[in-house]
Amino acid sequence: MMTNLYDLPLLLREIQKGSESAFREFYDQTKSRVFTLALGYVRNREDAEEITQDVFVEVFRSAGTFKGDASVTTWLYRIAVNKSLDFLKHQKRQKRFAFFTSLFDTSTGELLHQPTDFFHPGIALENQEQAAILFRAVGKLPDKQKTAYLLTKVEGLNNIETAGVMAVSVGAVESLLQRATENLKKQLAGLYKTLQNP
């Protein structure tokens, strides 16, 4: 949930003045939220860590541009969403070139099986395999549907908070969630009932 357990606006004001200790404190208080959101997009711990680093570089770099028109948490989520989507776009470009080489063993020519190495910290251990299937399906959603779904279902934001992060109306969020749910139902078919609440 978007609760300020610590005074993030005060920390951000100190960061704007160049305080490294305030930046460290801000990072410590918010890094897990950023990491779990990024992990929802990329489903890979190393990639999520890379995105998290990019987000906080951007926080430090652009702290001075924060005008207070949204909450600090909303501003942070916006950066995290944008960095995650940018990462996926870059990854897609790289995958086009690496696709065939990653599919086959270069020495034998046999098709390789890529094991699922997925662990989401917000999901119980016994549900990780189901979650991996669900997150693969979420990964195929259009960007806006994916973002609305991850912010509400994984991060636990309500529709008003999600609308603030995405800079759209609450009605648009509801529509995106409805379309995301319909798309996931189509993808997951019979599995959907068990995967709906991982």
N, CA, C and O of each residue as an XYZ file, in Angstrom:
792
protein
N       0.835     -1.193      0.000
C       0.000      0.000      0.000
C       0.874      1.249      0.000
O       2.027      1.221      0.432
N       0.300      2.343     -0.494
C       1.079      3.581     -0.579
C       0.998      4.343      0.738
O       0.329      5.372      0.827
N       1.681      3.835      1.757
C       1.689      4.512      3.044
C       3.074      5.046      3.305
O       4.077      4.389      3.026
N       3.115      6.256      3.847
C       4.410      6.847      4.167
C       4.729      6.592      5.626
O       4.398      7.401      6.492
N       5.377      5.460      5.898
C       5.761      5.147      7.262
C       6.842      6.105      7.734
O       6.960      6.386      8.927
N       7.616      6.597      6.803
C       8.672      7.551      7.097
C       8.386      8.802      6.282
O       7.606      8.761      5.330
N       9.001      9.892      6.644
C       8.697     11.152      5.970
C       9.461     11.247      4.658
O      10.514     11.882      4.578
N       8.910     10.603      3.624
C       9.583     10.597      2.325
C       9.695     12.000      1.722
O      10.732     12.313      1.136
N       8.665     12.866      1.840
C       8.825     14.226      1.294
C       9.992     14.981      1.930
O      10.719     15.703      1.246
N      10.165     14.811      3.237
C      11.281     15.471      3.922
C      12.614     14.936      3.414
O      13.542     15.702      3.158
N      12.703     13.602      3.269
C      13.930     12.994      2.746
C      14.225     13.499      1.334
O      15.373     13.780      0.991
N      13.170     13.611      0.518
C      13.367     14.071     -0.859
C      13.862     15.516     -0.889
O      14.703     15.873     -1.713
N      13.336     16.342      0.014
C      13.820     17.738      0.096
C      15.306     17.777      0.453
O      16.059     18.602     -0.063
N      15.716     16.865      1.351
C      17.132     16.792      1.738
C      17.985     16.279      0.571
O      19.113     16.730      0.371
N      17.429     15.328     -0.197
C      18.143     14.822     -1.386
C      18.334     15.961     -2.383
O      19.389     16.077     -3.008
N      17.311     16.799     -2.528
C      17.396     17.944     -3.440
C      18.541     18.881     -3.054
O      19.112     19.572     -3.898
N      18.862     18.888     -1.757
C      19.977     19.731     -1.274
C      21.320     19.007     -1.394
O      22.370     19.565     -1.074
N      21.269     17.743     -1.863
C      22.505     16.989     -2.066
C      22.901     16.084     -0.914
O      24.046     15.634     -0.852
N      21.976     15.807      0.003
C      22.290     14.976      1.166
C      22.388     13.499      0.785
O      21.405     12.888      0.364
N      23.579     12.940      0.939
C      23.771     11.517      0.640
C      23.128     10.637      1.700
O      22.623      9.561      1.379
N      23.136     11.070      2.953
C      22.530     10.261      4.023
C      21.011     10.172      3.831
O      20.409      9.129      4.086
N      20.397     11.274      3.378
C      18.956     11.260      3.106
C      18.658     10.314      1.942
O      17.660      9.594      1.950
N      19.538     10.331      0.946
C      19.346      9.438     -0.199
C      19.445      7.976      0.242
O      18.642      7.145     -0.183
N      20.422      7.661      1.088
C      20.571      6.285      1.598
C      19.328      5.861      2.377
O      18.848      4.737      2.234
N      18.810      6.777      3.204
C      17.606      6.488      3.995
C      16.393      6.276      3.077
O      15.607      5.350      3.278
N      16.257      7.139      2.076
C      15.164      7.034      1.105
C      15.242      5.680      0.391
O      14.237      4.990      0.224
N      16.446      5.322     -0.019
C      16.677      4.035     -0.701
C      16.287      2.873      0.205
O      15.584      1.958     -0.223
N      16.746      2.907      1.463
C      16.446      1.818      2.398
C      14.942      1.654      2.616
O      14.452      0.533      2.753
N      14.207      2.774      2.648
C      12.772      2.713      2.936
C      11.943      2.292      1.729
O      10.830      1.794      1.898
N      12.454      2.478      0.523
C      11.608      2.267     -0.661
C      12.116      1.193     -1.624
O      11.402      0.825     -2.557
N      13.327      0.684     -1.422
C      13.918     -0.222     -2.419
C      13.110     -1.503     -2.603
O      13.024     -2.007     -3.722
N      12.509     -2.052     -1.526
C      11.785     -3.322     -1.674
C      10.545     -3.141     -2.539
O      10.196     -4.034     -3.313
N       9.870     -1.988     -2.418
C       8.692     -1.726     -3.254
C       9.088     -1.654     -4.727
O       8.425     -2.224     -5.592
N      10.183     -0.940     -4.992
C      10.656     -0.785     -6.370
C      11.075     -2.147     -6.929
O      10.755     -2.482     -8.069
N      11.788     -2.919     -6.125
C      12.281     -4.227     -6.572
C      11.125     -5.173     -6.909
O      11.145     -5.821     -7.955
N      10.111     -5.259     -6.025
C       9.008     -6.195     -6.285
C       8.201     -5.771     -7.507
O       7.718     -6.619     -8.257
N       8.052     -4.461     -7.711
C       7.350     -4.004     -8.920
C       8.155     -4.374    -10.169
O       7.600     -4.900    -11.134
N       9.457     -4.101    -10.148
C      10.316     -4.436    -11.292
C      10.295     -5.938    -11.561
O      10.279     -6.363    -12.716
N      10.296     -6.730    -10.513
C      10.286     -8.186    -10.652
C       9.001     -8.665    -11.327
O       9.002     -9.659    -12.053
N       7.911     -7.948    -11.077
C       6.658     -8.279    -11.753
C       6.749     -8.115    -13.258
O       6.074     -8.824    -14.005
N       7.579     -7.186    -13.707
C       7.755     -6.962    -15.145
C       8.733     -7.965    -15.756
O       8.462     -8.519    -16.821
N       9.866     -8.202    -15.093
C      10.949     -8.962    -15.750
C      11.084    -10.405    -15.282
O      11.698    -11.218    -15.973
N      10.516    -10.744    -14.105
C      10.513    -12.126    -13.593
C      11.913    -12.708    -13.428
O      12.100    -13.923    -13.492
N      12.879    -11.846    -13.219
C      14.262    -12.299    -13.088
C      14.950    -11.392    -12.076
O      14.968    -10.171    -12.229
N      15.519    -12.009    -11.035
C      16.074    -11.243     -9.917
C      17.173    -10.269    -10.362
O      17.186     -9.112     -9.941
N      18.091    -10.738    -11.212
C      19.209     -9.877    -11.639
C      18.696     -8.670    -12.418
O      19.146     -7.544    -12.205
N      17.752     -8.917    -13.319
C      17.185     -7.815    -14.105
C      16.434     -6.834    -13.207
O      16.535     -5.619    -13.377
N      15.679     -7.377    -12.246
C      14.931     -6.513    -11.322
C      15.884     -5.666    -10.492
O      15.605     -4.500    -10.212
N      17.013     -6.258    -10.097
C      18.019     -5.489     -9.337
C      18.617     -4.378    -10.200
O      18.862     -3.271     -9.720
N      18.848     -4.683    -11.475
C      19.385     -3.678    -12.400
C      18.398     -2.516    -12.570
O      18.787     -1.348    -12.550
N      17.120     -2.858    -12.738
C      16.092     -1.813    -12.868
C      16.026     -0.982    -11.595
O      15.925      0.244    -11.649
N      16.085     -1.655    -10.450
C      16.031     -0.946     -9.166
C      17.173      0.062     -9.062
O      16.968      1.193     -8.620
N      18.366     -0.343     -9.467
C      19.505      0.589     -9.463
C      19.239      1.774    -10.381
O      19.499      2.922    -10.019
N      18.713      1.484    -11.587
C      18.399      2.557    -12.544
C      17.383      3.534    -11.968
O      17.488      4.746    -12.155
N      16.395      2.983    -11.261
C      15.352      3.835    -10.664
C      15.971      4.810     -9.670
O      15.642      5.996     -9.672
N      16.873      4.307     -8.817
C      17.423      5.178     -7.774
C      18.480      6.146     -8.308
O      18.695      7.214     -7.736
N      19.132      5.770     -9.397
C      19.990      6.745    -10.086
C      19.122      7.899    -10.588
O      19.477      9.071    -10.461
N      17.971      7.530    -11.164
C      17.031      8.538    -11.676
C      16.453      9.381    -10.539
O      16.280     10.591    -10.691
N      16.157      8.756     -9.412
C      15.646      9.491     -8.239
C      16.652     10.553     -7.821
O      16.288     11.708     -7.598
N      17.910     10.163     -7.716
C      18.949     11.108     -7.287
C      19.117     12.221     -8.319
O      19.267     13.394     -7.977
N      19.087     11.818     -9.600
C      19.318     12.771    -10.687
C      18.157     13.759    -10.829
O      18.371     14.943    -11.090
N      16.923     13.264    -10.655
C      15.768     14.113    -10.958
C      15.010     14.589     -9.716
O      13.910     15.130     -9.831
N      15.594     14.391     -8.531
C      14.930     14.839     -7.295
C      14.559     16.321     -7.369
O      13.511     16.732     -6.872
N      15.423     17.111     -7.989
C      15.185     18.549     -8.085
C      13.982     18.916     -8.936
O      13.463     20.027     -8.830
N      13.529     17.981     -9.789
C      12.387     18.277    -10.658
C      11.056     17.932     -9.996
O       9.994     18.236    -10.537
N      11.114     17.291     -8.812
C       9.876     16.919     -8.124
C       9.167     18.178     -7.645
O       9.718     18.964     -6.875
N       7.929     18.356     -8.117
C       7.192     19.594     -7.821
C       6.121     19.412     -6.753
O       5.523     20.389     -6.301
N       5.877     18.173     -6.349
C       4.869     17.950     -5.319
C       3.453     17.886     -5.855
O       2.501     17.955     -5.077
N       3.285     17.752     -7.188
C       1.934     17.641     -7.752
C       1.343     16.252     -7.529
O       0.141     16.054     -7.703
N       2.172     15.302     -7.149
C       1.728     13.964     -6.755
C       2.491     13.604     -5.484
O       3.429     14.303     -5.103
N       2.091     12.514     -4.828
C       2.847     12.102     -3.637
C       4.224     11.590     -4.069
O       4.426     11.229     -5.228
N       5.153     11.564     -3.136
C       6.506     11.058     -3.431
C       6.433      9.603     -3.881
O       7.169      9.188     -4.777
N       5.543      8.827     -3.258
C       5.434      7.416     -3.609
C       4.910      7.245     -5.028
O       5.384      6.388     -5.774
N       3.921      8.073     -5.399
C       3.392      8.025     -6.766
C       4.493      8.368     -7.765
O       4.645      7.701     -8.788
N       5.253      9.411     -7.460
C       6.376      9.837     -8.308
C       7.390      8.700     -8.459
O       7.885      8.440     -9.556
N       7.693      8.025     -7.343
C       8.658      6.920     -7.356
C       8.138      5.757     -8.199
O       8.884      5.189     -8.997
N       6.862      5.398     -8.029
C       6.274      4.318     -8.819
C       6.297      4.654    -10.308
O       6.538      3.783    -11.143
N       6.044      5.924    -10.638
C       6.081      6.323    -12.055
C       7.465      6.061    -12.643
O       7.589      5.523    -13.743
N       8.492      6.441    -11.909
C       9.875      6.207    -12.370
C      10.105      4.706    -12.534
O      10.673      4.264    -13.533
N       9.661      3.925    -11.548
C       9.876      2.473    -11.584
C       9.147      1.828    -12.767
O       9.696      0.952    -13.434
N       7.914      2.263    -13.024
C       7.147      1.740    -14.163
C       7.871      2.073    -15.468
O       8.053      1.208    -16.325
N       8.283      3.334    -15.612
C       8.960      3.764    -16.849
C      10.268      3.012    -17.071
O      10.558      2.579    -18.186
N      11.056      2.858    -16.009
C      12.338      2.144    -16.137
C      12.104      0.669    -16.477
O      12.860      0.081    -17.250
N      11.060      0.077    -15.901
C      10.750     -1.334    -16.185
C      10.339     -1.504    -17.640
O      10.789     -2.432    -18.312
N       9.482     -0.604    -18.128
C       9.032     -0.687    -19.527
C      10.189     -0.421    -20.489
O      10.300     -1.073    -21.527
N      11.050      0.542    -20.142
C      12.240      0.817    -20.971
C      13.131     -0.410    -21.054
O      13.648     -0.746    -22.119
N      13.306     -1.077    -19.913
C      14.145     -2.276    -19.863
C      13.574     -3.357    -20.773
O      14.313     -4.005    -21.514
N      12.243     -3.552    -20.713
C      11.602     -4.574    -21.547
C      11.771     -4.272    -23.029
O      12.016     -5.177    -23.827
N      11.640     -2.996    -23.399
C      11.812     -2.614    -24.811
C      13.234     -2.920    -25.275
O      13.438     -3.457    -26.364
N      14.210     -2.577    -24.444
C      15.611     -2.834    -24.769
C      15.858     -4.340    -24.868
O      16.568     -4.811    -25.757
N      15.257     -5.083    -23.937
C      15.422     -6.537    -23.909
C      14.835     -7.173    -25.170
O      15.411     -8.103    -25.733
N      13.682     -6.658    -25.604
C      13.047     -7.188    -26.823
C      13.962     -7.023    -28.021
O      14.091     -7.928    -28.846
N      14.603     -5.852    -28.114
C      15.524     -5.617    -29.242
C      16.682     -6.614    -29.197
O      17.077     -7.168    -30.223
N      17.220     -6.836    -27.995
C      18.336     -7.776    -27.863
C      17.895     -9.202    -28.174
O      18.636     -9.978    -28.777
N      16.667     -9.535    -27.749
C      16.179    -10.907    -27.936
C      16.015    -11.264    -29.397
O      16.186    -12.421    -29.778
N      15.685    -10.282    -30.218
C      15.527    -10.574    -31.646
C      16.818    -11.159    -32.219
O      16.788    -12.073    -33.044
N      17.948    -10.618    -31.769
C      19.242    -11.090    -32.270
C      19.666    -12.393    -31.601
O      20.299    -13.240    -32.231
N      19.316    -12.555    -30.326
C      19.808    -13.710    -29.568
C      18.858    -14.895    -29.607
O      19.175    -15.961    -29.080
N      17.691    -14.719    -30.229
C      16.618    -15.713    -30.130
C      17.060    -17.115    -30.558
O      16.927    -18.069    -29.792
N      17.581    -17.237    -31.771
C      17.903    -18.571    -32.276
C      19.101    -19.192    -31.561
O      19.117    -20.396    -31.307
N      20.091    -18.385    -31.242
C      21.261    -18.937    -30.554
C      20.902    -19.433    -29.158
O      21.502    -20.383    -28.657
N      19.913    -18.779    -28.529
C      19.542    -19.220    -27.180
C      18.667    -20.476    -27.223
O      18.581    -21.203    -26.233
N      18.028    -20.730    -28.344
C      17.128    -21.883    -28.436
C      17.869    -23.206    -28.625
O      17.400    -24.261    -28.197
N      19.025    -23.131    -29.269
C      19.709    -24.375    -29.625
C      21.107    -24.460    -29.022
O      21.814    -23.461    -28.887
N      21.476    -25.679    -28.668
C      22.839    -25.946    -28.219
C      23.747    -25.855    -29.448
O      23.554    -26.578    -30.426
N      24.740    -24.960    -29.387
C      25.584    -24.720    -30.568
C      26.432    -25.933    -30.943
O      26.778    -26.096    -32.114
N      26.776    -26.788    -29.976
C      27.626    -27.940    -30.286
C      26.826    -29.128    -30.818
O      27.296    -29.840    -31.705
N      25.602    -29.350    -30.276
C      24.823    -30.522    -30.695
C      23.663    -30.171    -31.620
O      23.148    -31.031    -32.334
N      23.254    -28.896    -31.604
C      22.109    -28.483    -32.411
C      20.776    -28.848    -31.787
O      19.724    -28.645    -32.392
N      20.821    -29.398    -30.551
C      19.573    -29.799    -29.894
C      18.878    -28.591    -29.282
O      19.505    -27.608    -28.887
N      17.543    -28.709    -29.221
C      16.750    -27.655    -28.606
C      17.002    -27.649    -27.107
O      16.969    -28.692    -26.454
N      17.256    -26.460    -26.572
C      17.537    -26.338    -25.148
C      16.255    -26.074    -24.379
O      15.360    -25.385    -24.868
N      16.167    -26.626    -23.169
C      15.055    -26.304    -22.274
C      15.548    -25.249    -21.291
O      16.529    -25.453    -20.575
N      14.849    -24.121    -21.272
C      15.230    -23.052    -20.336
C      14.423    -23.237    -19.052
O      13.212    -23.016    -19.057
N      15.074    -23.641    -17.939
C      14.314    -23.845    -16.707
C      13.795    -22.512    -16.160
O      14.410    -21.461    -16.343
N      12.659    -22.589    -15.492
C      12.092    -21.377    -14.906
C      12.798    -21.081    -13.597
O      12.738    -21.872    -12.656
N      13.469    -19.937    -13.542
C      14.107    -19.512    -12.294
C      13.359    -18.267    -11.839
O      13.779    -17.138    -12.089
N      12.231    -18.509    -11.158
C      11.378    -17.383    -10.796
C      11.055    -17.455     -9.316
O      10.594    -18.483     -8.819
N      11.298    -16.366     -8.622
C      10.891    -16.278     -7.227
C      10.441    -14.860     -6.959
O      11.224    -13.921     -7.103
N       9.183    -14.692     -6.568
C       8.677    -13.357     -6.236
C       8.528    -13.283     -4.719
O       7.830    -14.105     -4.125
N       9.181    -12.297     -4.084
C       9.174    -12.243     -2.623
C       7.795    -12.009     -2.016
O       7.593    -12.286     -0.834
N       6.835    -11.500     -2.807
C       5.516    -11.218     -2.265
C       4.564    -12.405     -2.343
O       3.386    -12.278     -2.010
N       5.067    -13.562     -2.781
C       4.192    -14.710     -3.006
C       4.709    -15.910     -2.221
O       5.907    -16.192     -2.216
N       3.793    -16.613     -1.557
C       4.168    -17.750     -0.723
C       4.925    -18.797     -1.536
O       4.660    -18.998     -2.721
N       5.867    -19.455     -0.876
C       6.770    -20.392     -1.543
C       6.026    -21.472     -2.309
O       6.406    -21.808     -3.430
N       4.950    -22.031     -1.709
C       4.248    -23.134     -2.369
C       3.499    -22.680     -3.622
O       3.077    -23.508     -4.429
N       3.335    -21.366     -3.784
C       2.637    -20.846     -4.954
C       3.578    -20.297     -6.023
O       3.117    -19.739     -7.018
N       4.887    -20.446     -5.832
C       5.841    -19.831     -6.761
C       5.719    -20.383     -8.181
O       5.844    -19.634     -9.149
N       5.474    -21.694     -8.308
C       5.392    -22.279     -9.655
C       4.162    -21.740    -10.394
O       4.240    -21.386    -11.570
N       3.034    -21.682     -9.691
C       1.830    -21.105    -10.280
C       2.061    -19.636    -10.609
O       1.640    -19.145    -11.657
N       2.740    -18.938     -9.688
C       3.007    -17.513     -9.907
C       3.860    -17.306    -11.152
O       3.655    -16.350    -11.900
N       4.818    -18.206    -11.373
C       5.676    -18.092    -12.558
C       4.836    -18.173    -13.831
O       5.077    -17.444    -14.794
N       3.838    -19.079    -13.823
C       2.956    -19.210    -14.987
C       2.127    -17.942    -15.160
O       1.971    -17.433    -16.270
N       1.603    -17.445    -14.055
C       0.792    -16.226    -14.110
C       1.620    -15.044    -14.598
O       1.171    -14.294    -15.465
N       2.825    -14.867    -14.053
C       3.655    -13.724    -14.438
C       4.117    -13.813    -15.893
O       4.312    -12.789    -16.549
N       4.292    -15.043    -16.399
C       4.597    -15.189    -17.828
C       3.426    -14.674    -18.660
O       3.616    -13.998    -19.671
N       2.210    -15.004    -18.218
C       1.016    -14.537    -18.916
C       0.876    -13.017    -18.799
O       0.534    -12.342    -19.771
N       1.141    -12.490    -17.610
C       1.090    -11.033    -17.402
C       2.097    -10.342    -18.312
O       1.836     -9.258    -18.833
N       3.250    -10.979    -18.496
C       4.292    -10.421    -19.347
C       3.869    -10.252    -20.802
O       4.451     -9.451    -21.534
N       2.851    -11.010    -21.220
C       2.370    -10.917    -22.609
C       1.295     -9.846    -22.787
O       0.886     -9.558    -23.911
N       0.841     -9.261    -21.690
C      -0.190     -8.214    -21.781
C       0.392     -6.943    -22.391
O       1.593     -6.698    -22.277
N      -0.451     -6.126    -23.044
C       0.009     -4.799    -23.482
C       0.501     -3.998    -22.271
O       0.040     -4.219    -21.151
N       1.439     -3.065    -22.499
C       2.109     -2.365    -21.405
C       1.158     -1.749    -20.381
O       1.366     -1.895    -19.176
N       0.117     -1.065    -20.850
C      -0.780     -0.374    -19.907
C      -1.573     -1.361    -19.065
O      -1.763     -1.145    -17.868
N      -2.038     -2.445    -19.684
C      -2.755     -3.477    -18.923
C      -1.821     -4.117    -17.897
O      -2.200     -4.342    -16.747
N      -0.606     -4.402    -18.330
C       0.397     -5.011    -17.457
C       0.665     -4.124    -16.241
O       0.720     -4.605    -15.109
N       0.831     -2.819    -16.491
C       1.135     -1.882    -15.412
C      -0.031     -1.791    -14.437
O       0.173     -1.832    -13.223
N      -1.250     -1.668    -14.954
C      -2.429     -1.589    -14.084
C      -2.558     -2.852    -13.239
O      -2.859     -2.780    -12.047
N      -2.329     -4.008    -13.859
C      -2.449     -5.284    -13.152
C      -1.393     -5.409    -12.056
O      -1.706     -5.783    -10.926
N      -0.142     -5.094    -12.394
C       0.945     -5.234    -11.413
C       0.778     -4.268    -10.237
O       0.994     -4.644     -9.085
N       0.394     -3.031    -10.530
C       0.248     -2.047     -9.453
C      -0.887     -2.423     -8.505
O      -0.768     -2.244     -7.293
N      -1.990     -2.944     -9.051
C      -3.135     -3.260     -8.182
C      -3.016     -4.648     -7.555
O      -3.201     -4.797     -6.347
N      -2.710     -5.661     -8.361
C      -2.750     -7.042     -7.863
C      -1.471     -7.458     -7.130
O      -1.521     -8.272     -6.208
N      -0.335     -6.903     -7.537
C       0.937     -7.298     -6.906
C       1.356     -6.291     -5.847
O       1.711     -6.673     -4.732
N       1.317     -4.993     -6.192
C       1.729     -3.964     -5.244
C       0.636     -3.607     -4.236
O       0.918     -3.030     -3.186
N      -0.611     -3.953     -4.559
C      -1.698     -3.713     -3.617
C      -2.237     -2.291     -3.605
O      -2.905     -1.886     -2.654
N      -1.949     -1.525     -4.664
C      -2.488     -0.172     -4.746
C      -3.965     -0.240     -5.096
O      -4.407     -1.176     -5.762
N      -4.741      0.762     -4.643
C      -6.131      0.805     -5.081
C      -6.210      1.504     -6.435
O      -5.205      2.009     -6.934
N      -7.395      1.532     -7.025
C      -7.540      2.072     -8.377
C      -7.214      3.560     -8.457
O      -6.697      4.035     -9.468
N      -7.518      4.290     -7.392
C      -7.221      5.734     -7.369
C      -5.708      5.952     -7.358
O      -5.194      6.798     -8.089
N      -5.000      5.186     -6.527
C      -3.535      5.294     -6.455
C      -2.897      4.888     -7.782
O      -1.966      5.536     -8.258
N      -3.410      3.809     -8.370
C      -2.892      3.339     -9.658
C      -3.107      4.394    -10.737
O      -2.226      4.636    -11.562
N      -4.276      5.016    -10.727
C      -4.565      6.087    -11.686
C      -3.565      7.226    -11.535
O      -3.133      7.813    -12.527
N      -3.196      7.541    -10.286
C      -2.207      8.592    -10.033
C      -0.842      8.242    -10.591
O      -0.173      9.088    -11.186
N      -0.425      6.996    -10.401
C       0.878      6.554    -10.910
C       0.894      6.584    -12.436
O       1.865      7.030    -13.049
N      -0.202      6.102    -13.046
C      -0.251      5.978    -14.499
C      -0.679      7.271    -15.203
O      -0.624      7.374    -16.428
N      -1.107      8.256    -14.398
C      -1.586      9.537    -14.937
C      -2.753      9.329    -15.905
O      -2.799      9.909    -16.990
N      -3.695      8.482    -15.475
C      -4.925      8.249    -16.237
C      -6.102      8.355    -15.268
O      -5.902      8.501    -14.062
N      -7.326      8.283    -15.791
C      -8.507      8.349    -14.924
C      -8.719      7.007    -14.223
O      -8.198      5.976    -14.648
N      -9.496      7.046    -13.143
C      -9.834      5.810    -12.428
C     -10.614      4.877    -13.353
O     -10.426      3.661    -13.325
N     -11.496      5.463    -14.175
C     -12.254      4.660    -15.144
C     -11.345      3.932    -16.117
O     -11.600      2.786    -16.485
N     -10.278      4.613    -16.531
C      -9.317      3.982    -17.448
C      -8.628      2.799    -16.772
O      -8.406      1.762    -17.398
N      -8.290      2.961    -15.483
C      -7.666      1.860    -14.734
C      -8.622      0.669    -14.659
O      -8.221     -0.472    -14.887
N      -9.891      0.944    -14.338
C     -10.887     -0.133    -14.254
C     -11.015     -0.867    -15.585
O     -11.099     -2.094    -15.629
N     -11.027     -0.093    -16.667
C     -11.124     -0.684    -18.001
C      -9.894     -1.535    -18.321
O     -10.016     -2.636    -18.859
N      -8.703     -1.016    -17.987
C      -7.451     -1.756    -18.226
C      -7.432     -3.056    -17.433
O      -7.011     -4.096    -17.941
N      -7.889     -2.993    -16.185
C      -7.911     -4.195    -15.345
C      -8.890     -5.224    -15.897
O      -8.610     -6.423    -15.892
N     -10.026     -4.755    -16.370
C     -11.024     -5.667    -16.948
C     -10.457     -6.363    -18.186
O     -10.609     -7.573    -18.357
N      -9.799     -5.575    -19.051
C      -9.218     -6.162    -20.264
C      -8.066     -7.103    -19.915
O      -7.906     -8.156    -20.531
N      -7.259     -6.710    -18.915
C      -6.147     -7.571    -18.483
C      -6.682     -8.903    -17.972
O      -6.149     -9.962    -18.303
N      -7.740     -8.845    -17.164
C      -8.331    -10.072    -16.613
C      -8.876    -10.964    -17.722
O      -8.694    -12.182    -17.697
N      -9.544    -10.352    -18.690
C     -10.083    -11.126    -19.820
C      -8.957    -11.776    -20.617
O      -9.053    -12.942    -20.999
N      -7.888    -11.015    -20.865
C      -6.744    -11.565    -21.607
C      -6.074    -12.706    -20.847
O      -5.675    -13.711    -21.436
N      -5.958    -12.536    -19.525
C      -5.339    -13.593    -18.714
C      -6.216    -14.844    -18.704
O      -5.710    -15.966    -18.749
N      -7.519    -14.644    -18.645
C      -8.431    -15.799    -18.683
C      -8.239    -16.583    -19.976
O      -8.201    -17.813    -19.974
N      -8.120    -15.844    -21.083
C      -7.924    -16.501    -22.382
C      -6.609    -17.275    -22.391
O      -6.549    -18.411    -22.862
N      -5.559    -16.647    -21.866
C      -4.240    -17.297    -21.876
C      -4.179    -18.504    -20.969
O      -3.611    -19.535    -21.327
N      -4.764    -18.375    -19.795
C      -4.584    -19.408    -18.780
C      -5.698    -20.443    -18.750
O      -5.561    -21.501    -18.137
N      -6.820    -20.122    -19.428
C      -7.940    -21.061    -19.562
C      -8.276    -21.752    -18.235
O      -8.655    -21.088    -17.270
N      -8.139    -23.070    -18.186
C      -8.543    -23.825    -17.000
C      -7.719    -23.537    -15.766
O      -8.186    -23.739    -14.645
N      -6.495    -23.066    -15.957
C      -5.623    -22.790    -14.809
C      -6.035    -21.528    -14.067
O      -5.626    -21.316    -12.926
N      -6.840    -20.691    -14.705
C      -7.076    -19.343    -14.190
C      -7.627    -19.334    -12.761
O      -7.227    -18.501    -11.948
N      -8.541    -20.253    -12.457
C      -9.168    -20.230    -11.140
C      -8.168    -20.395    -10.023
O      -8.293    -19.755     -8.980
N      -7.172    -21.248    -10.224
C      -6.175    -21.458     -9.169
C      -5.119    -20.365     -9.164
O      -4.461    -20.143     -8.147
N      -4.948    -19.676    -10.295
C      -3.896    -18.673    -10.394
C      -4.370    -17.250    -10.091
O      -3.560    -16.332     -9.958
N      -5.678    -17.080     -9.983
C      -6.203    -15.719     -9.852
C      -5.670    -15.013     -8.623
O      -5.377    -13.818     -8.659
N      -5.545    -15.757     -7.534
C      -5.009    -15.157     -6.293
C      -3.782    -15.925     -5.840
O      -3.857    -16.734     -4.915
N      -2.639    -15.671     -6.495
C      -1.428    -16.454     -6.145
C      -0.964    -16.126     -4.745
O       0.032    -16.680     -4.279
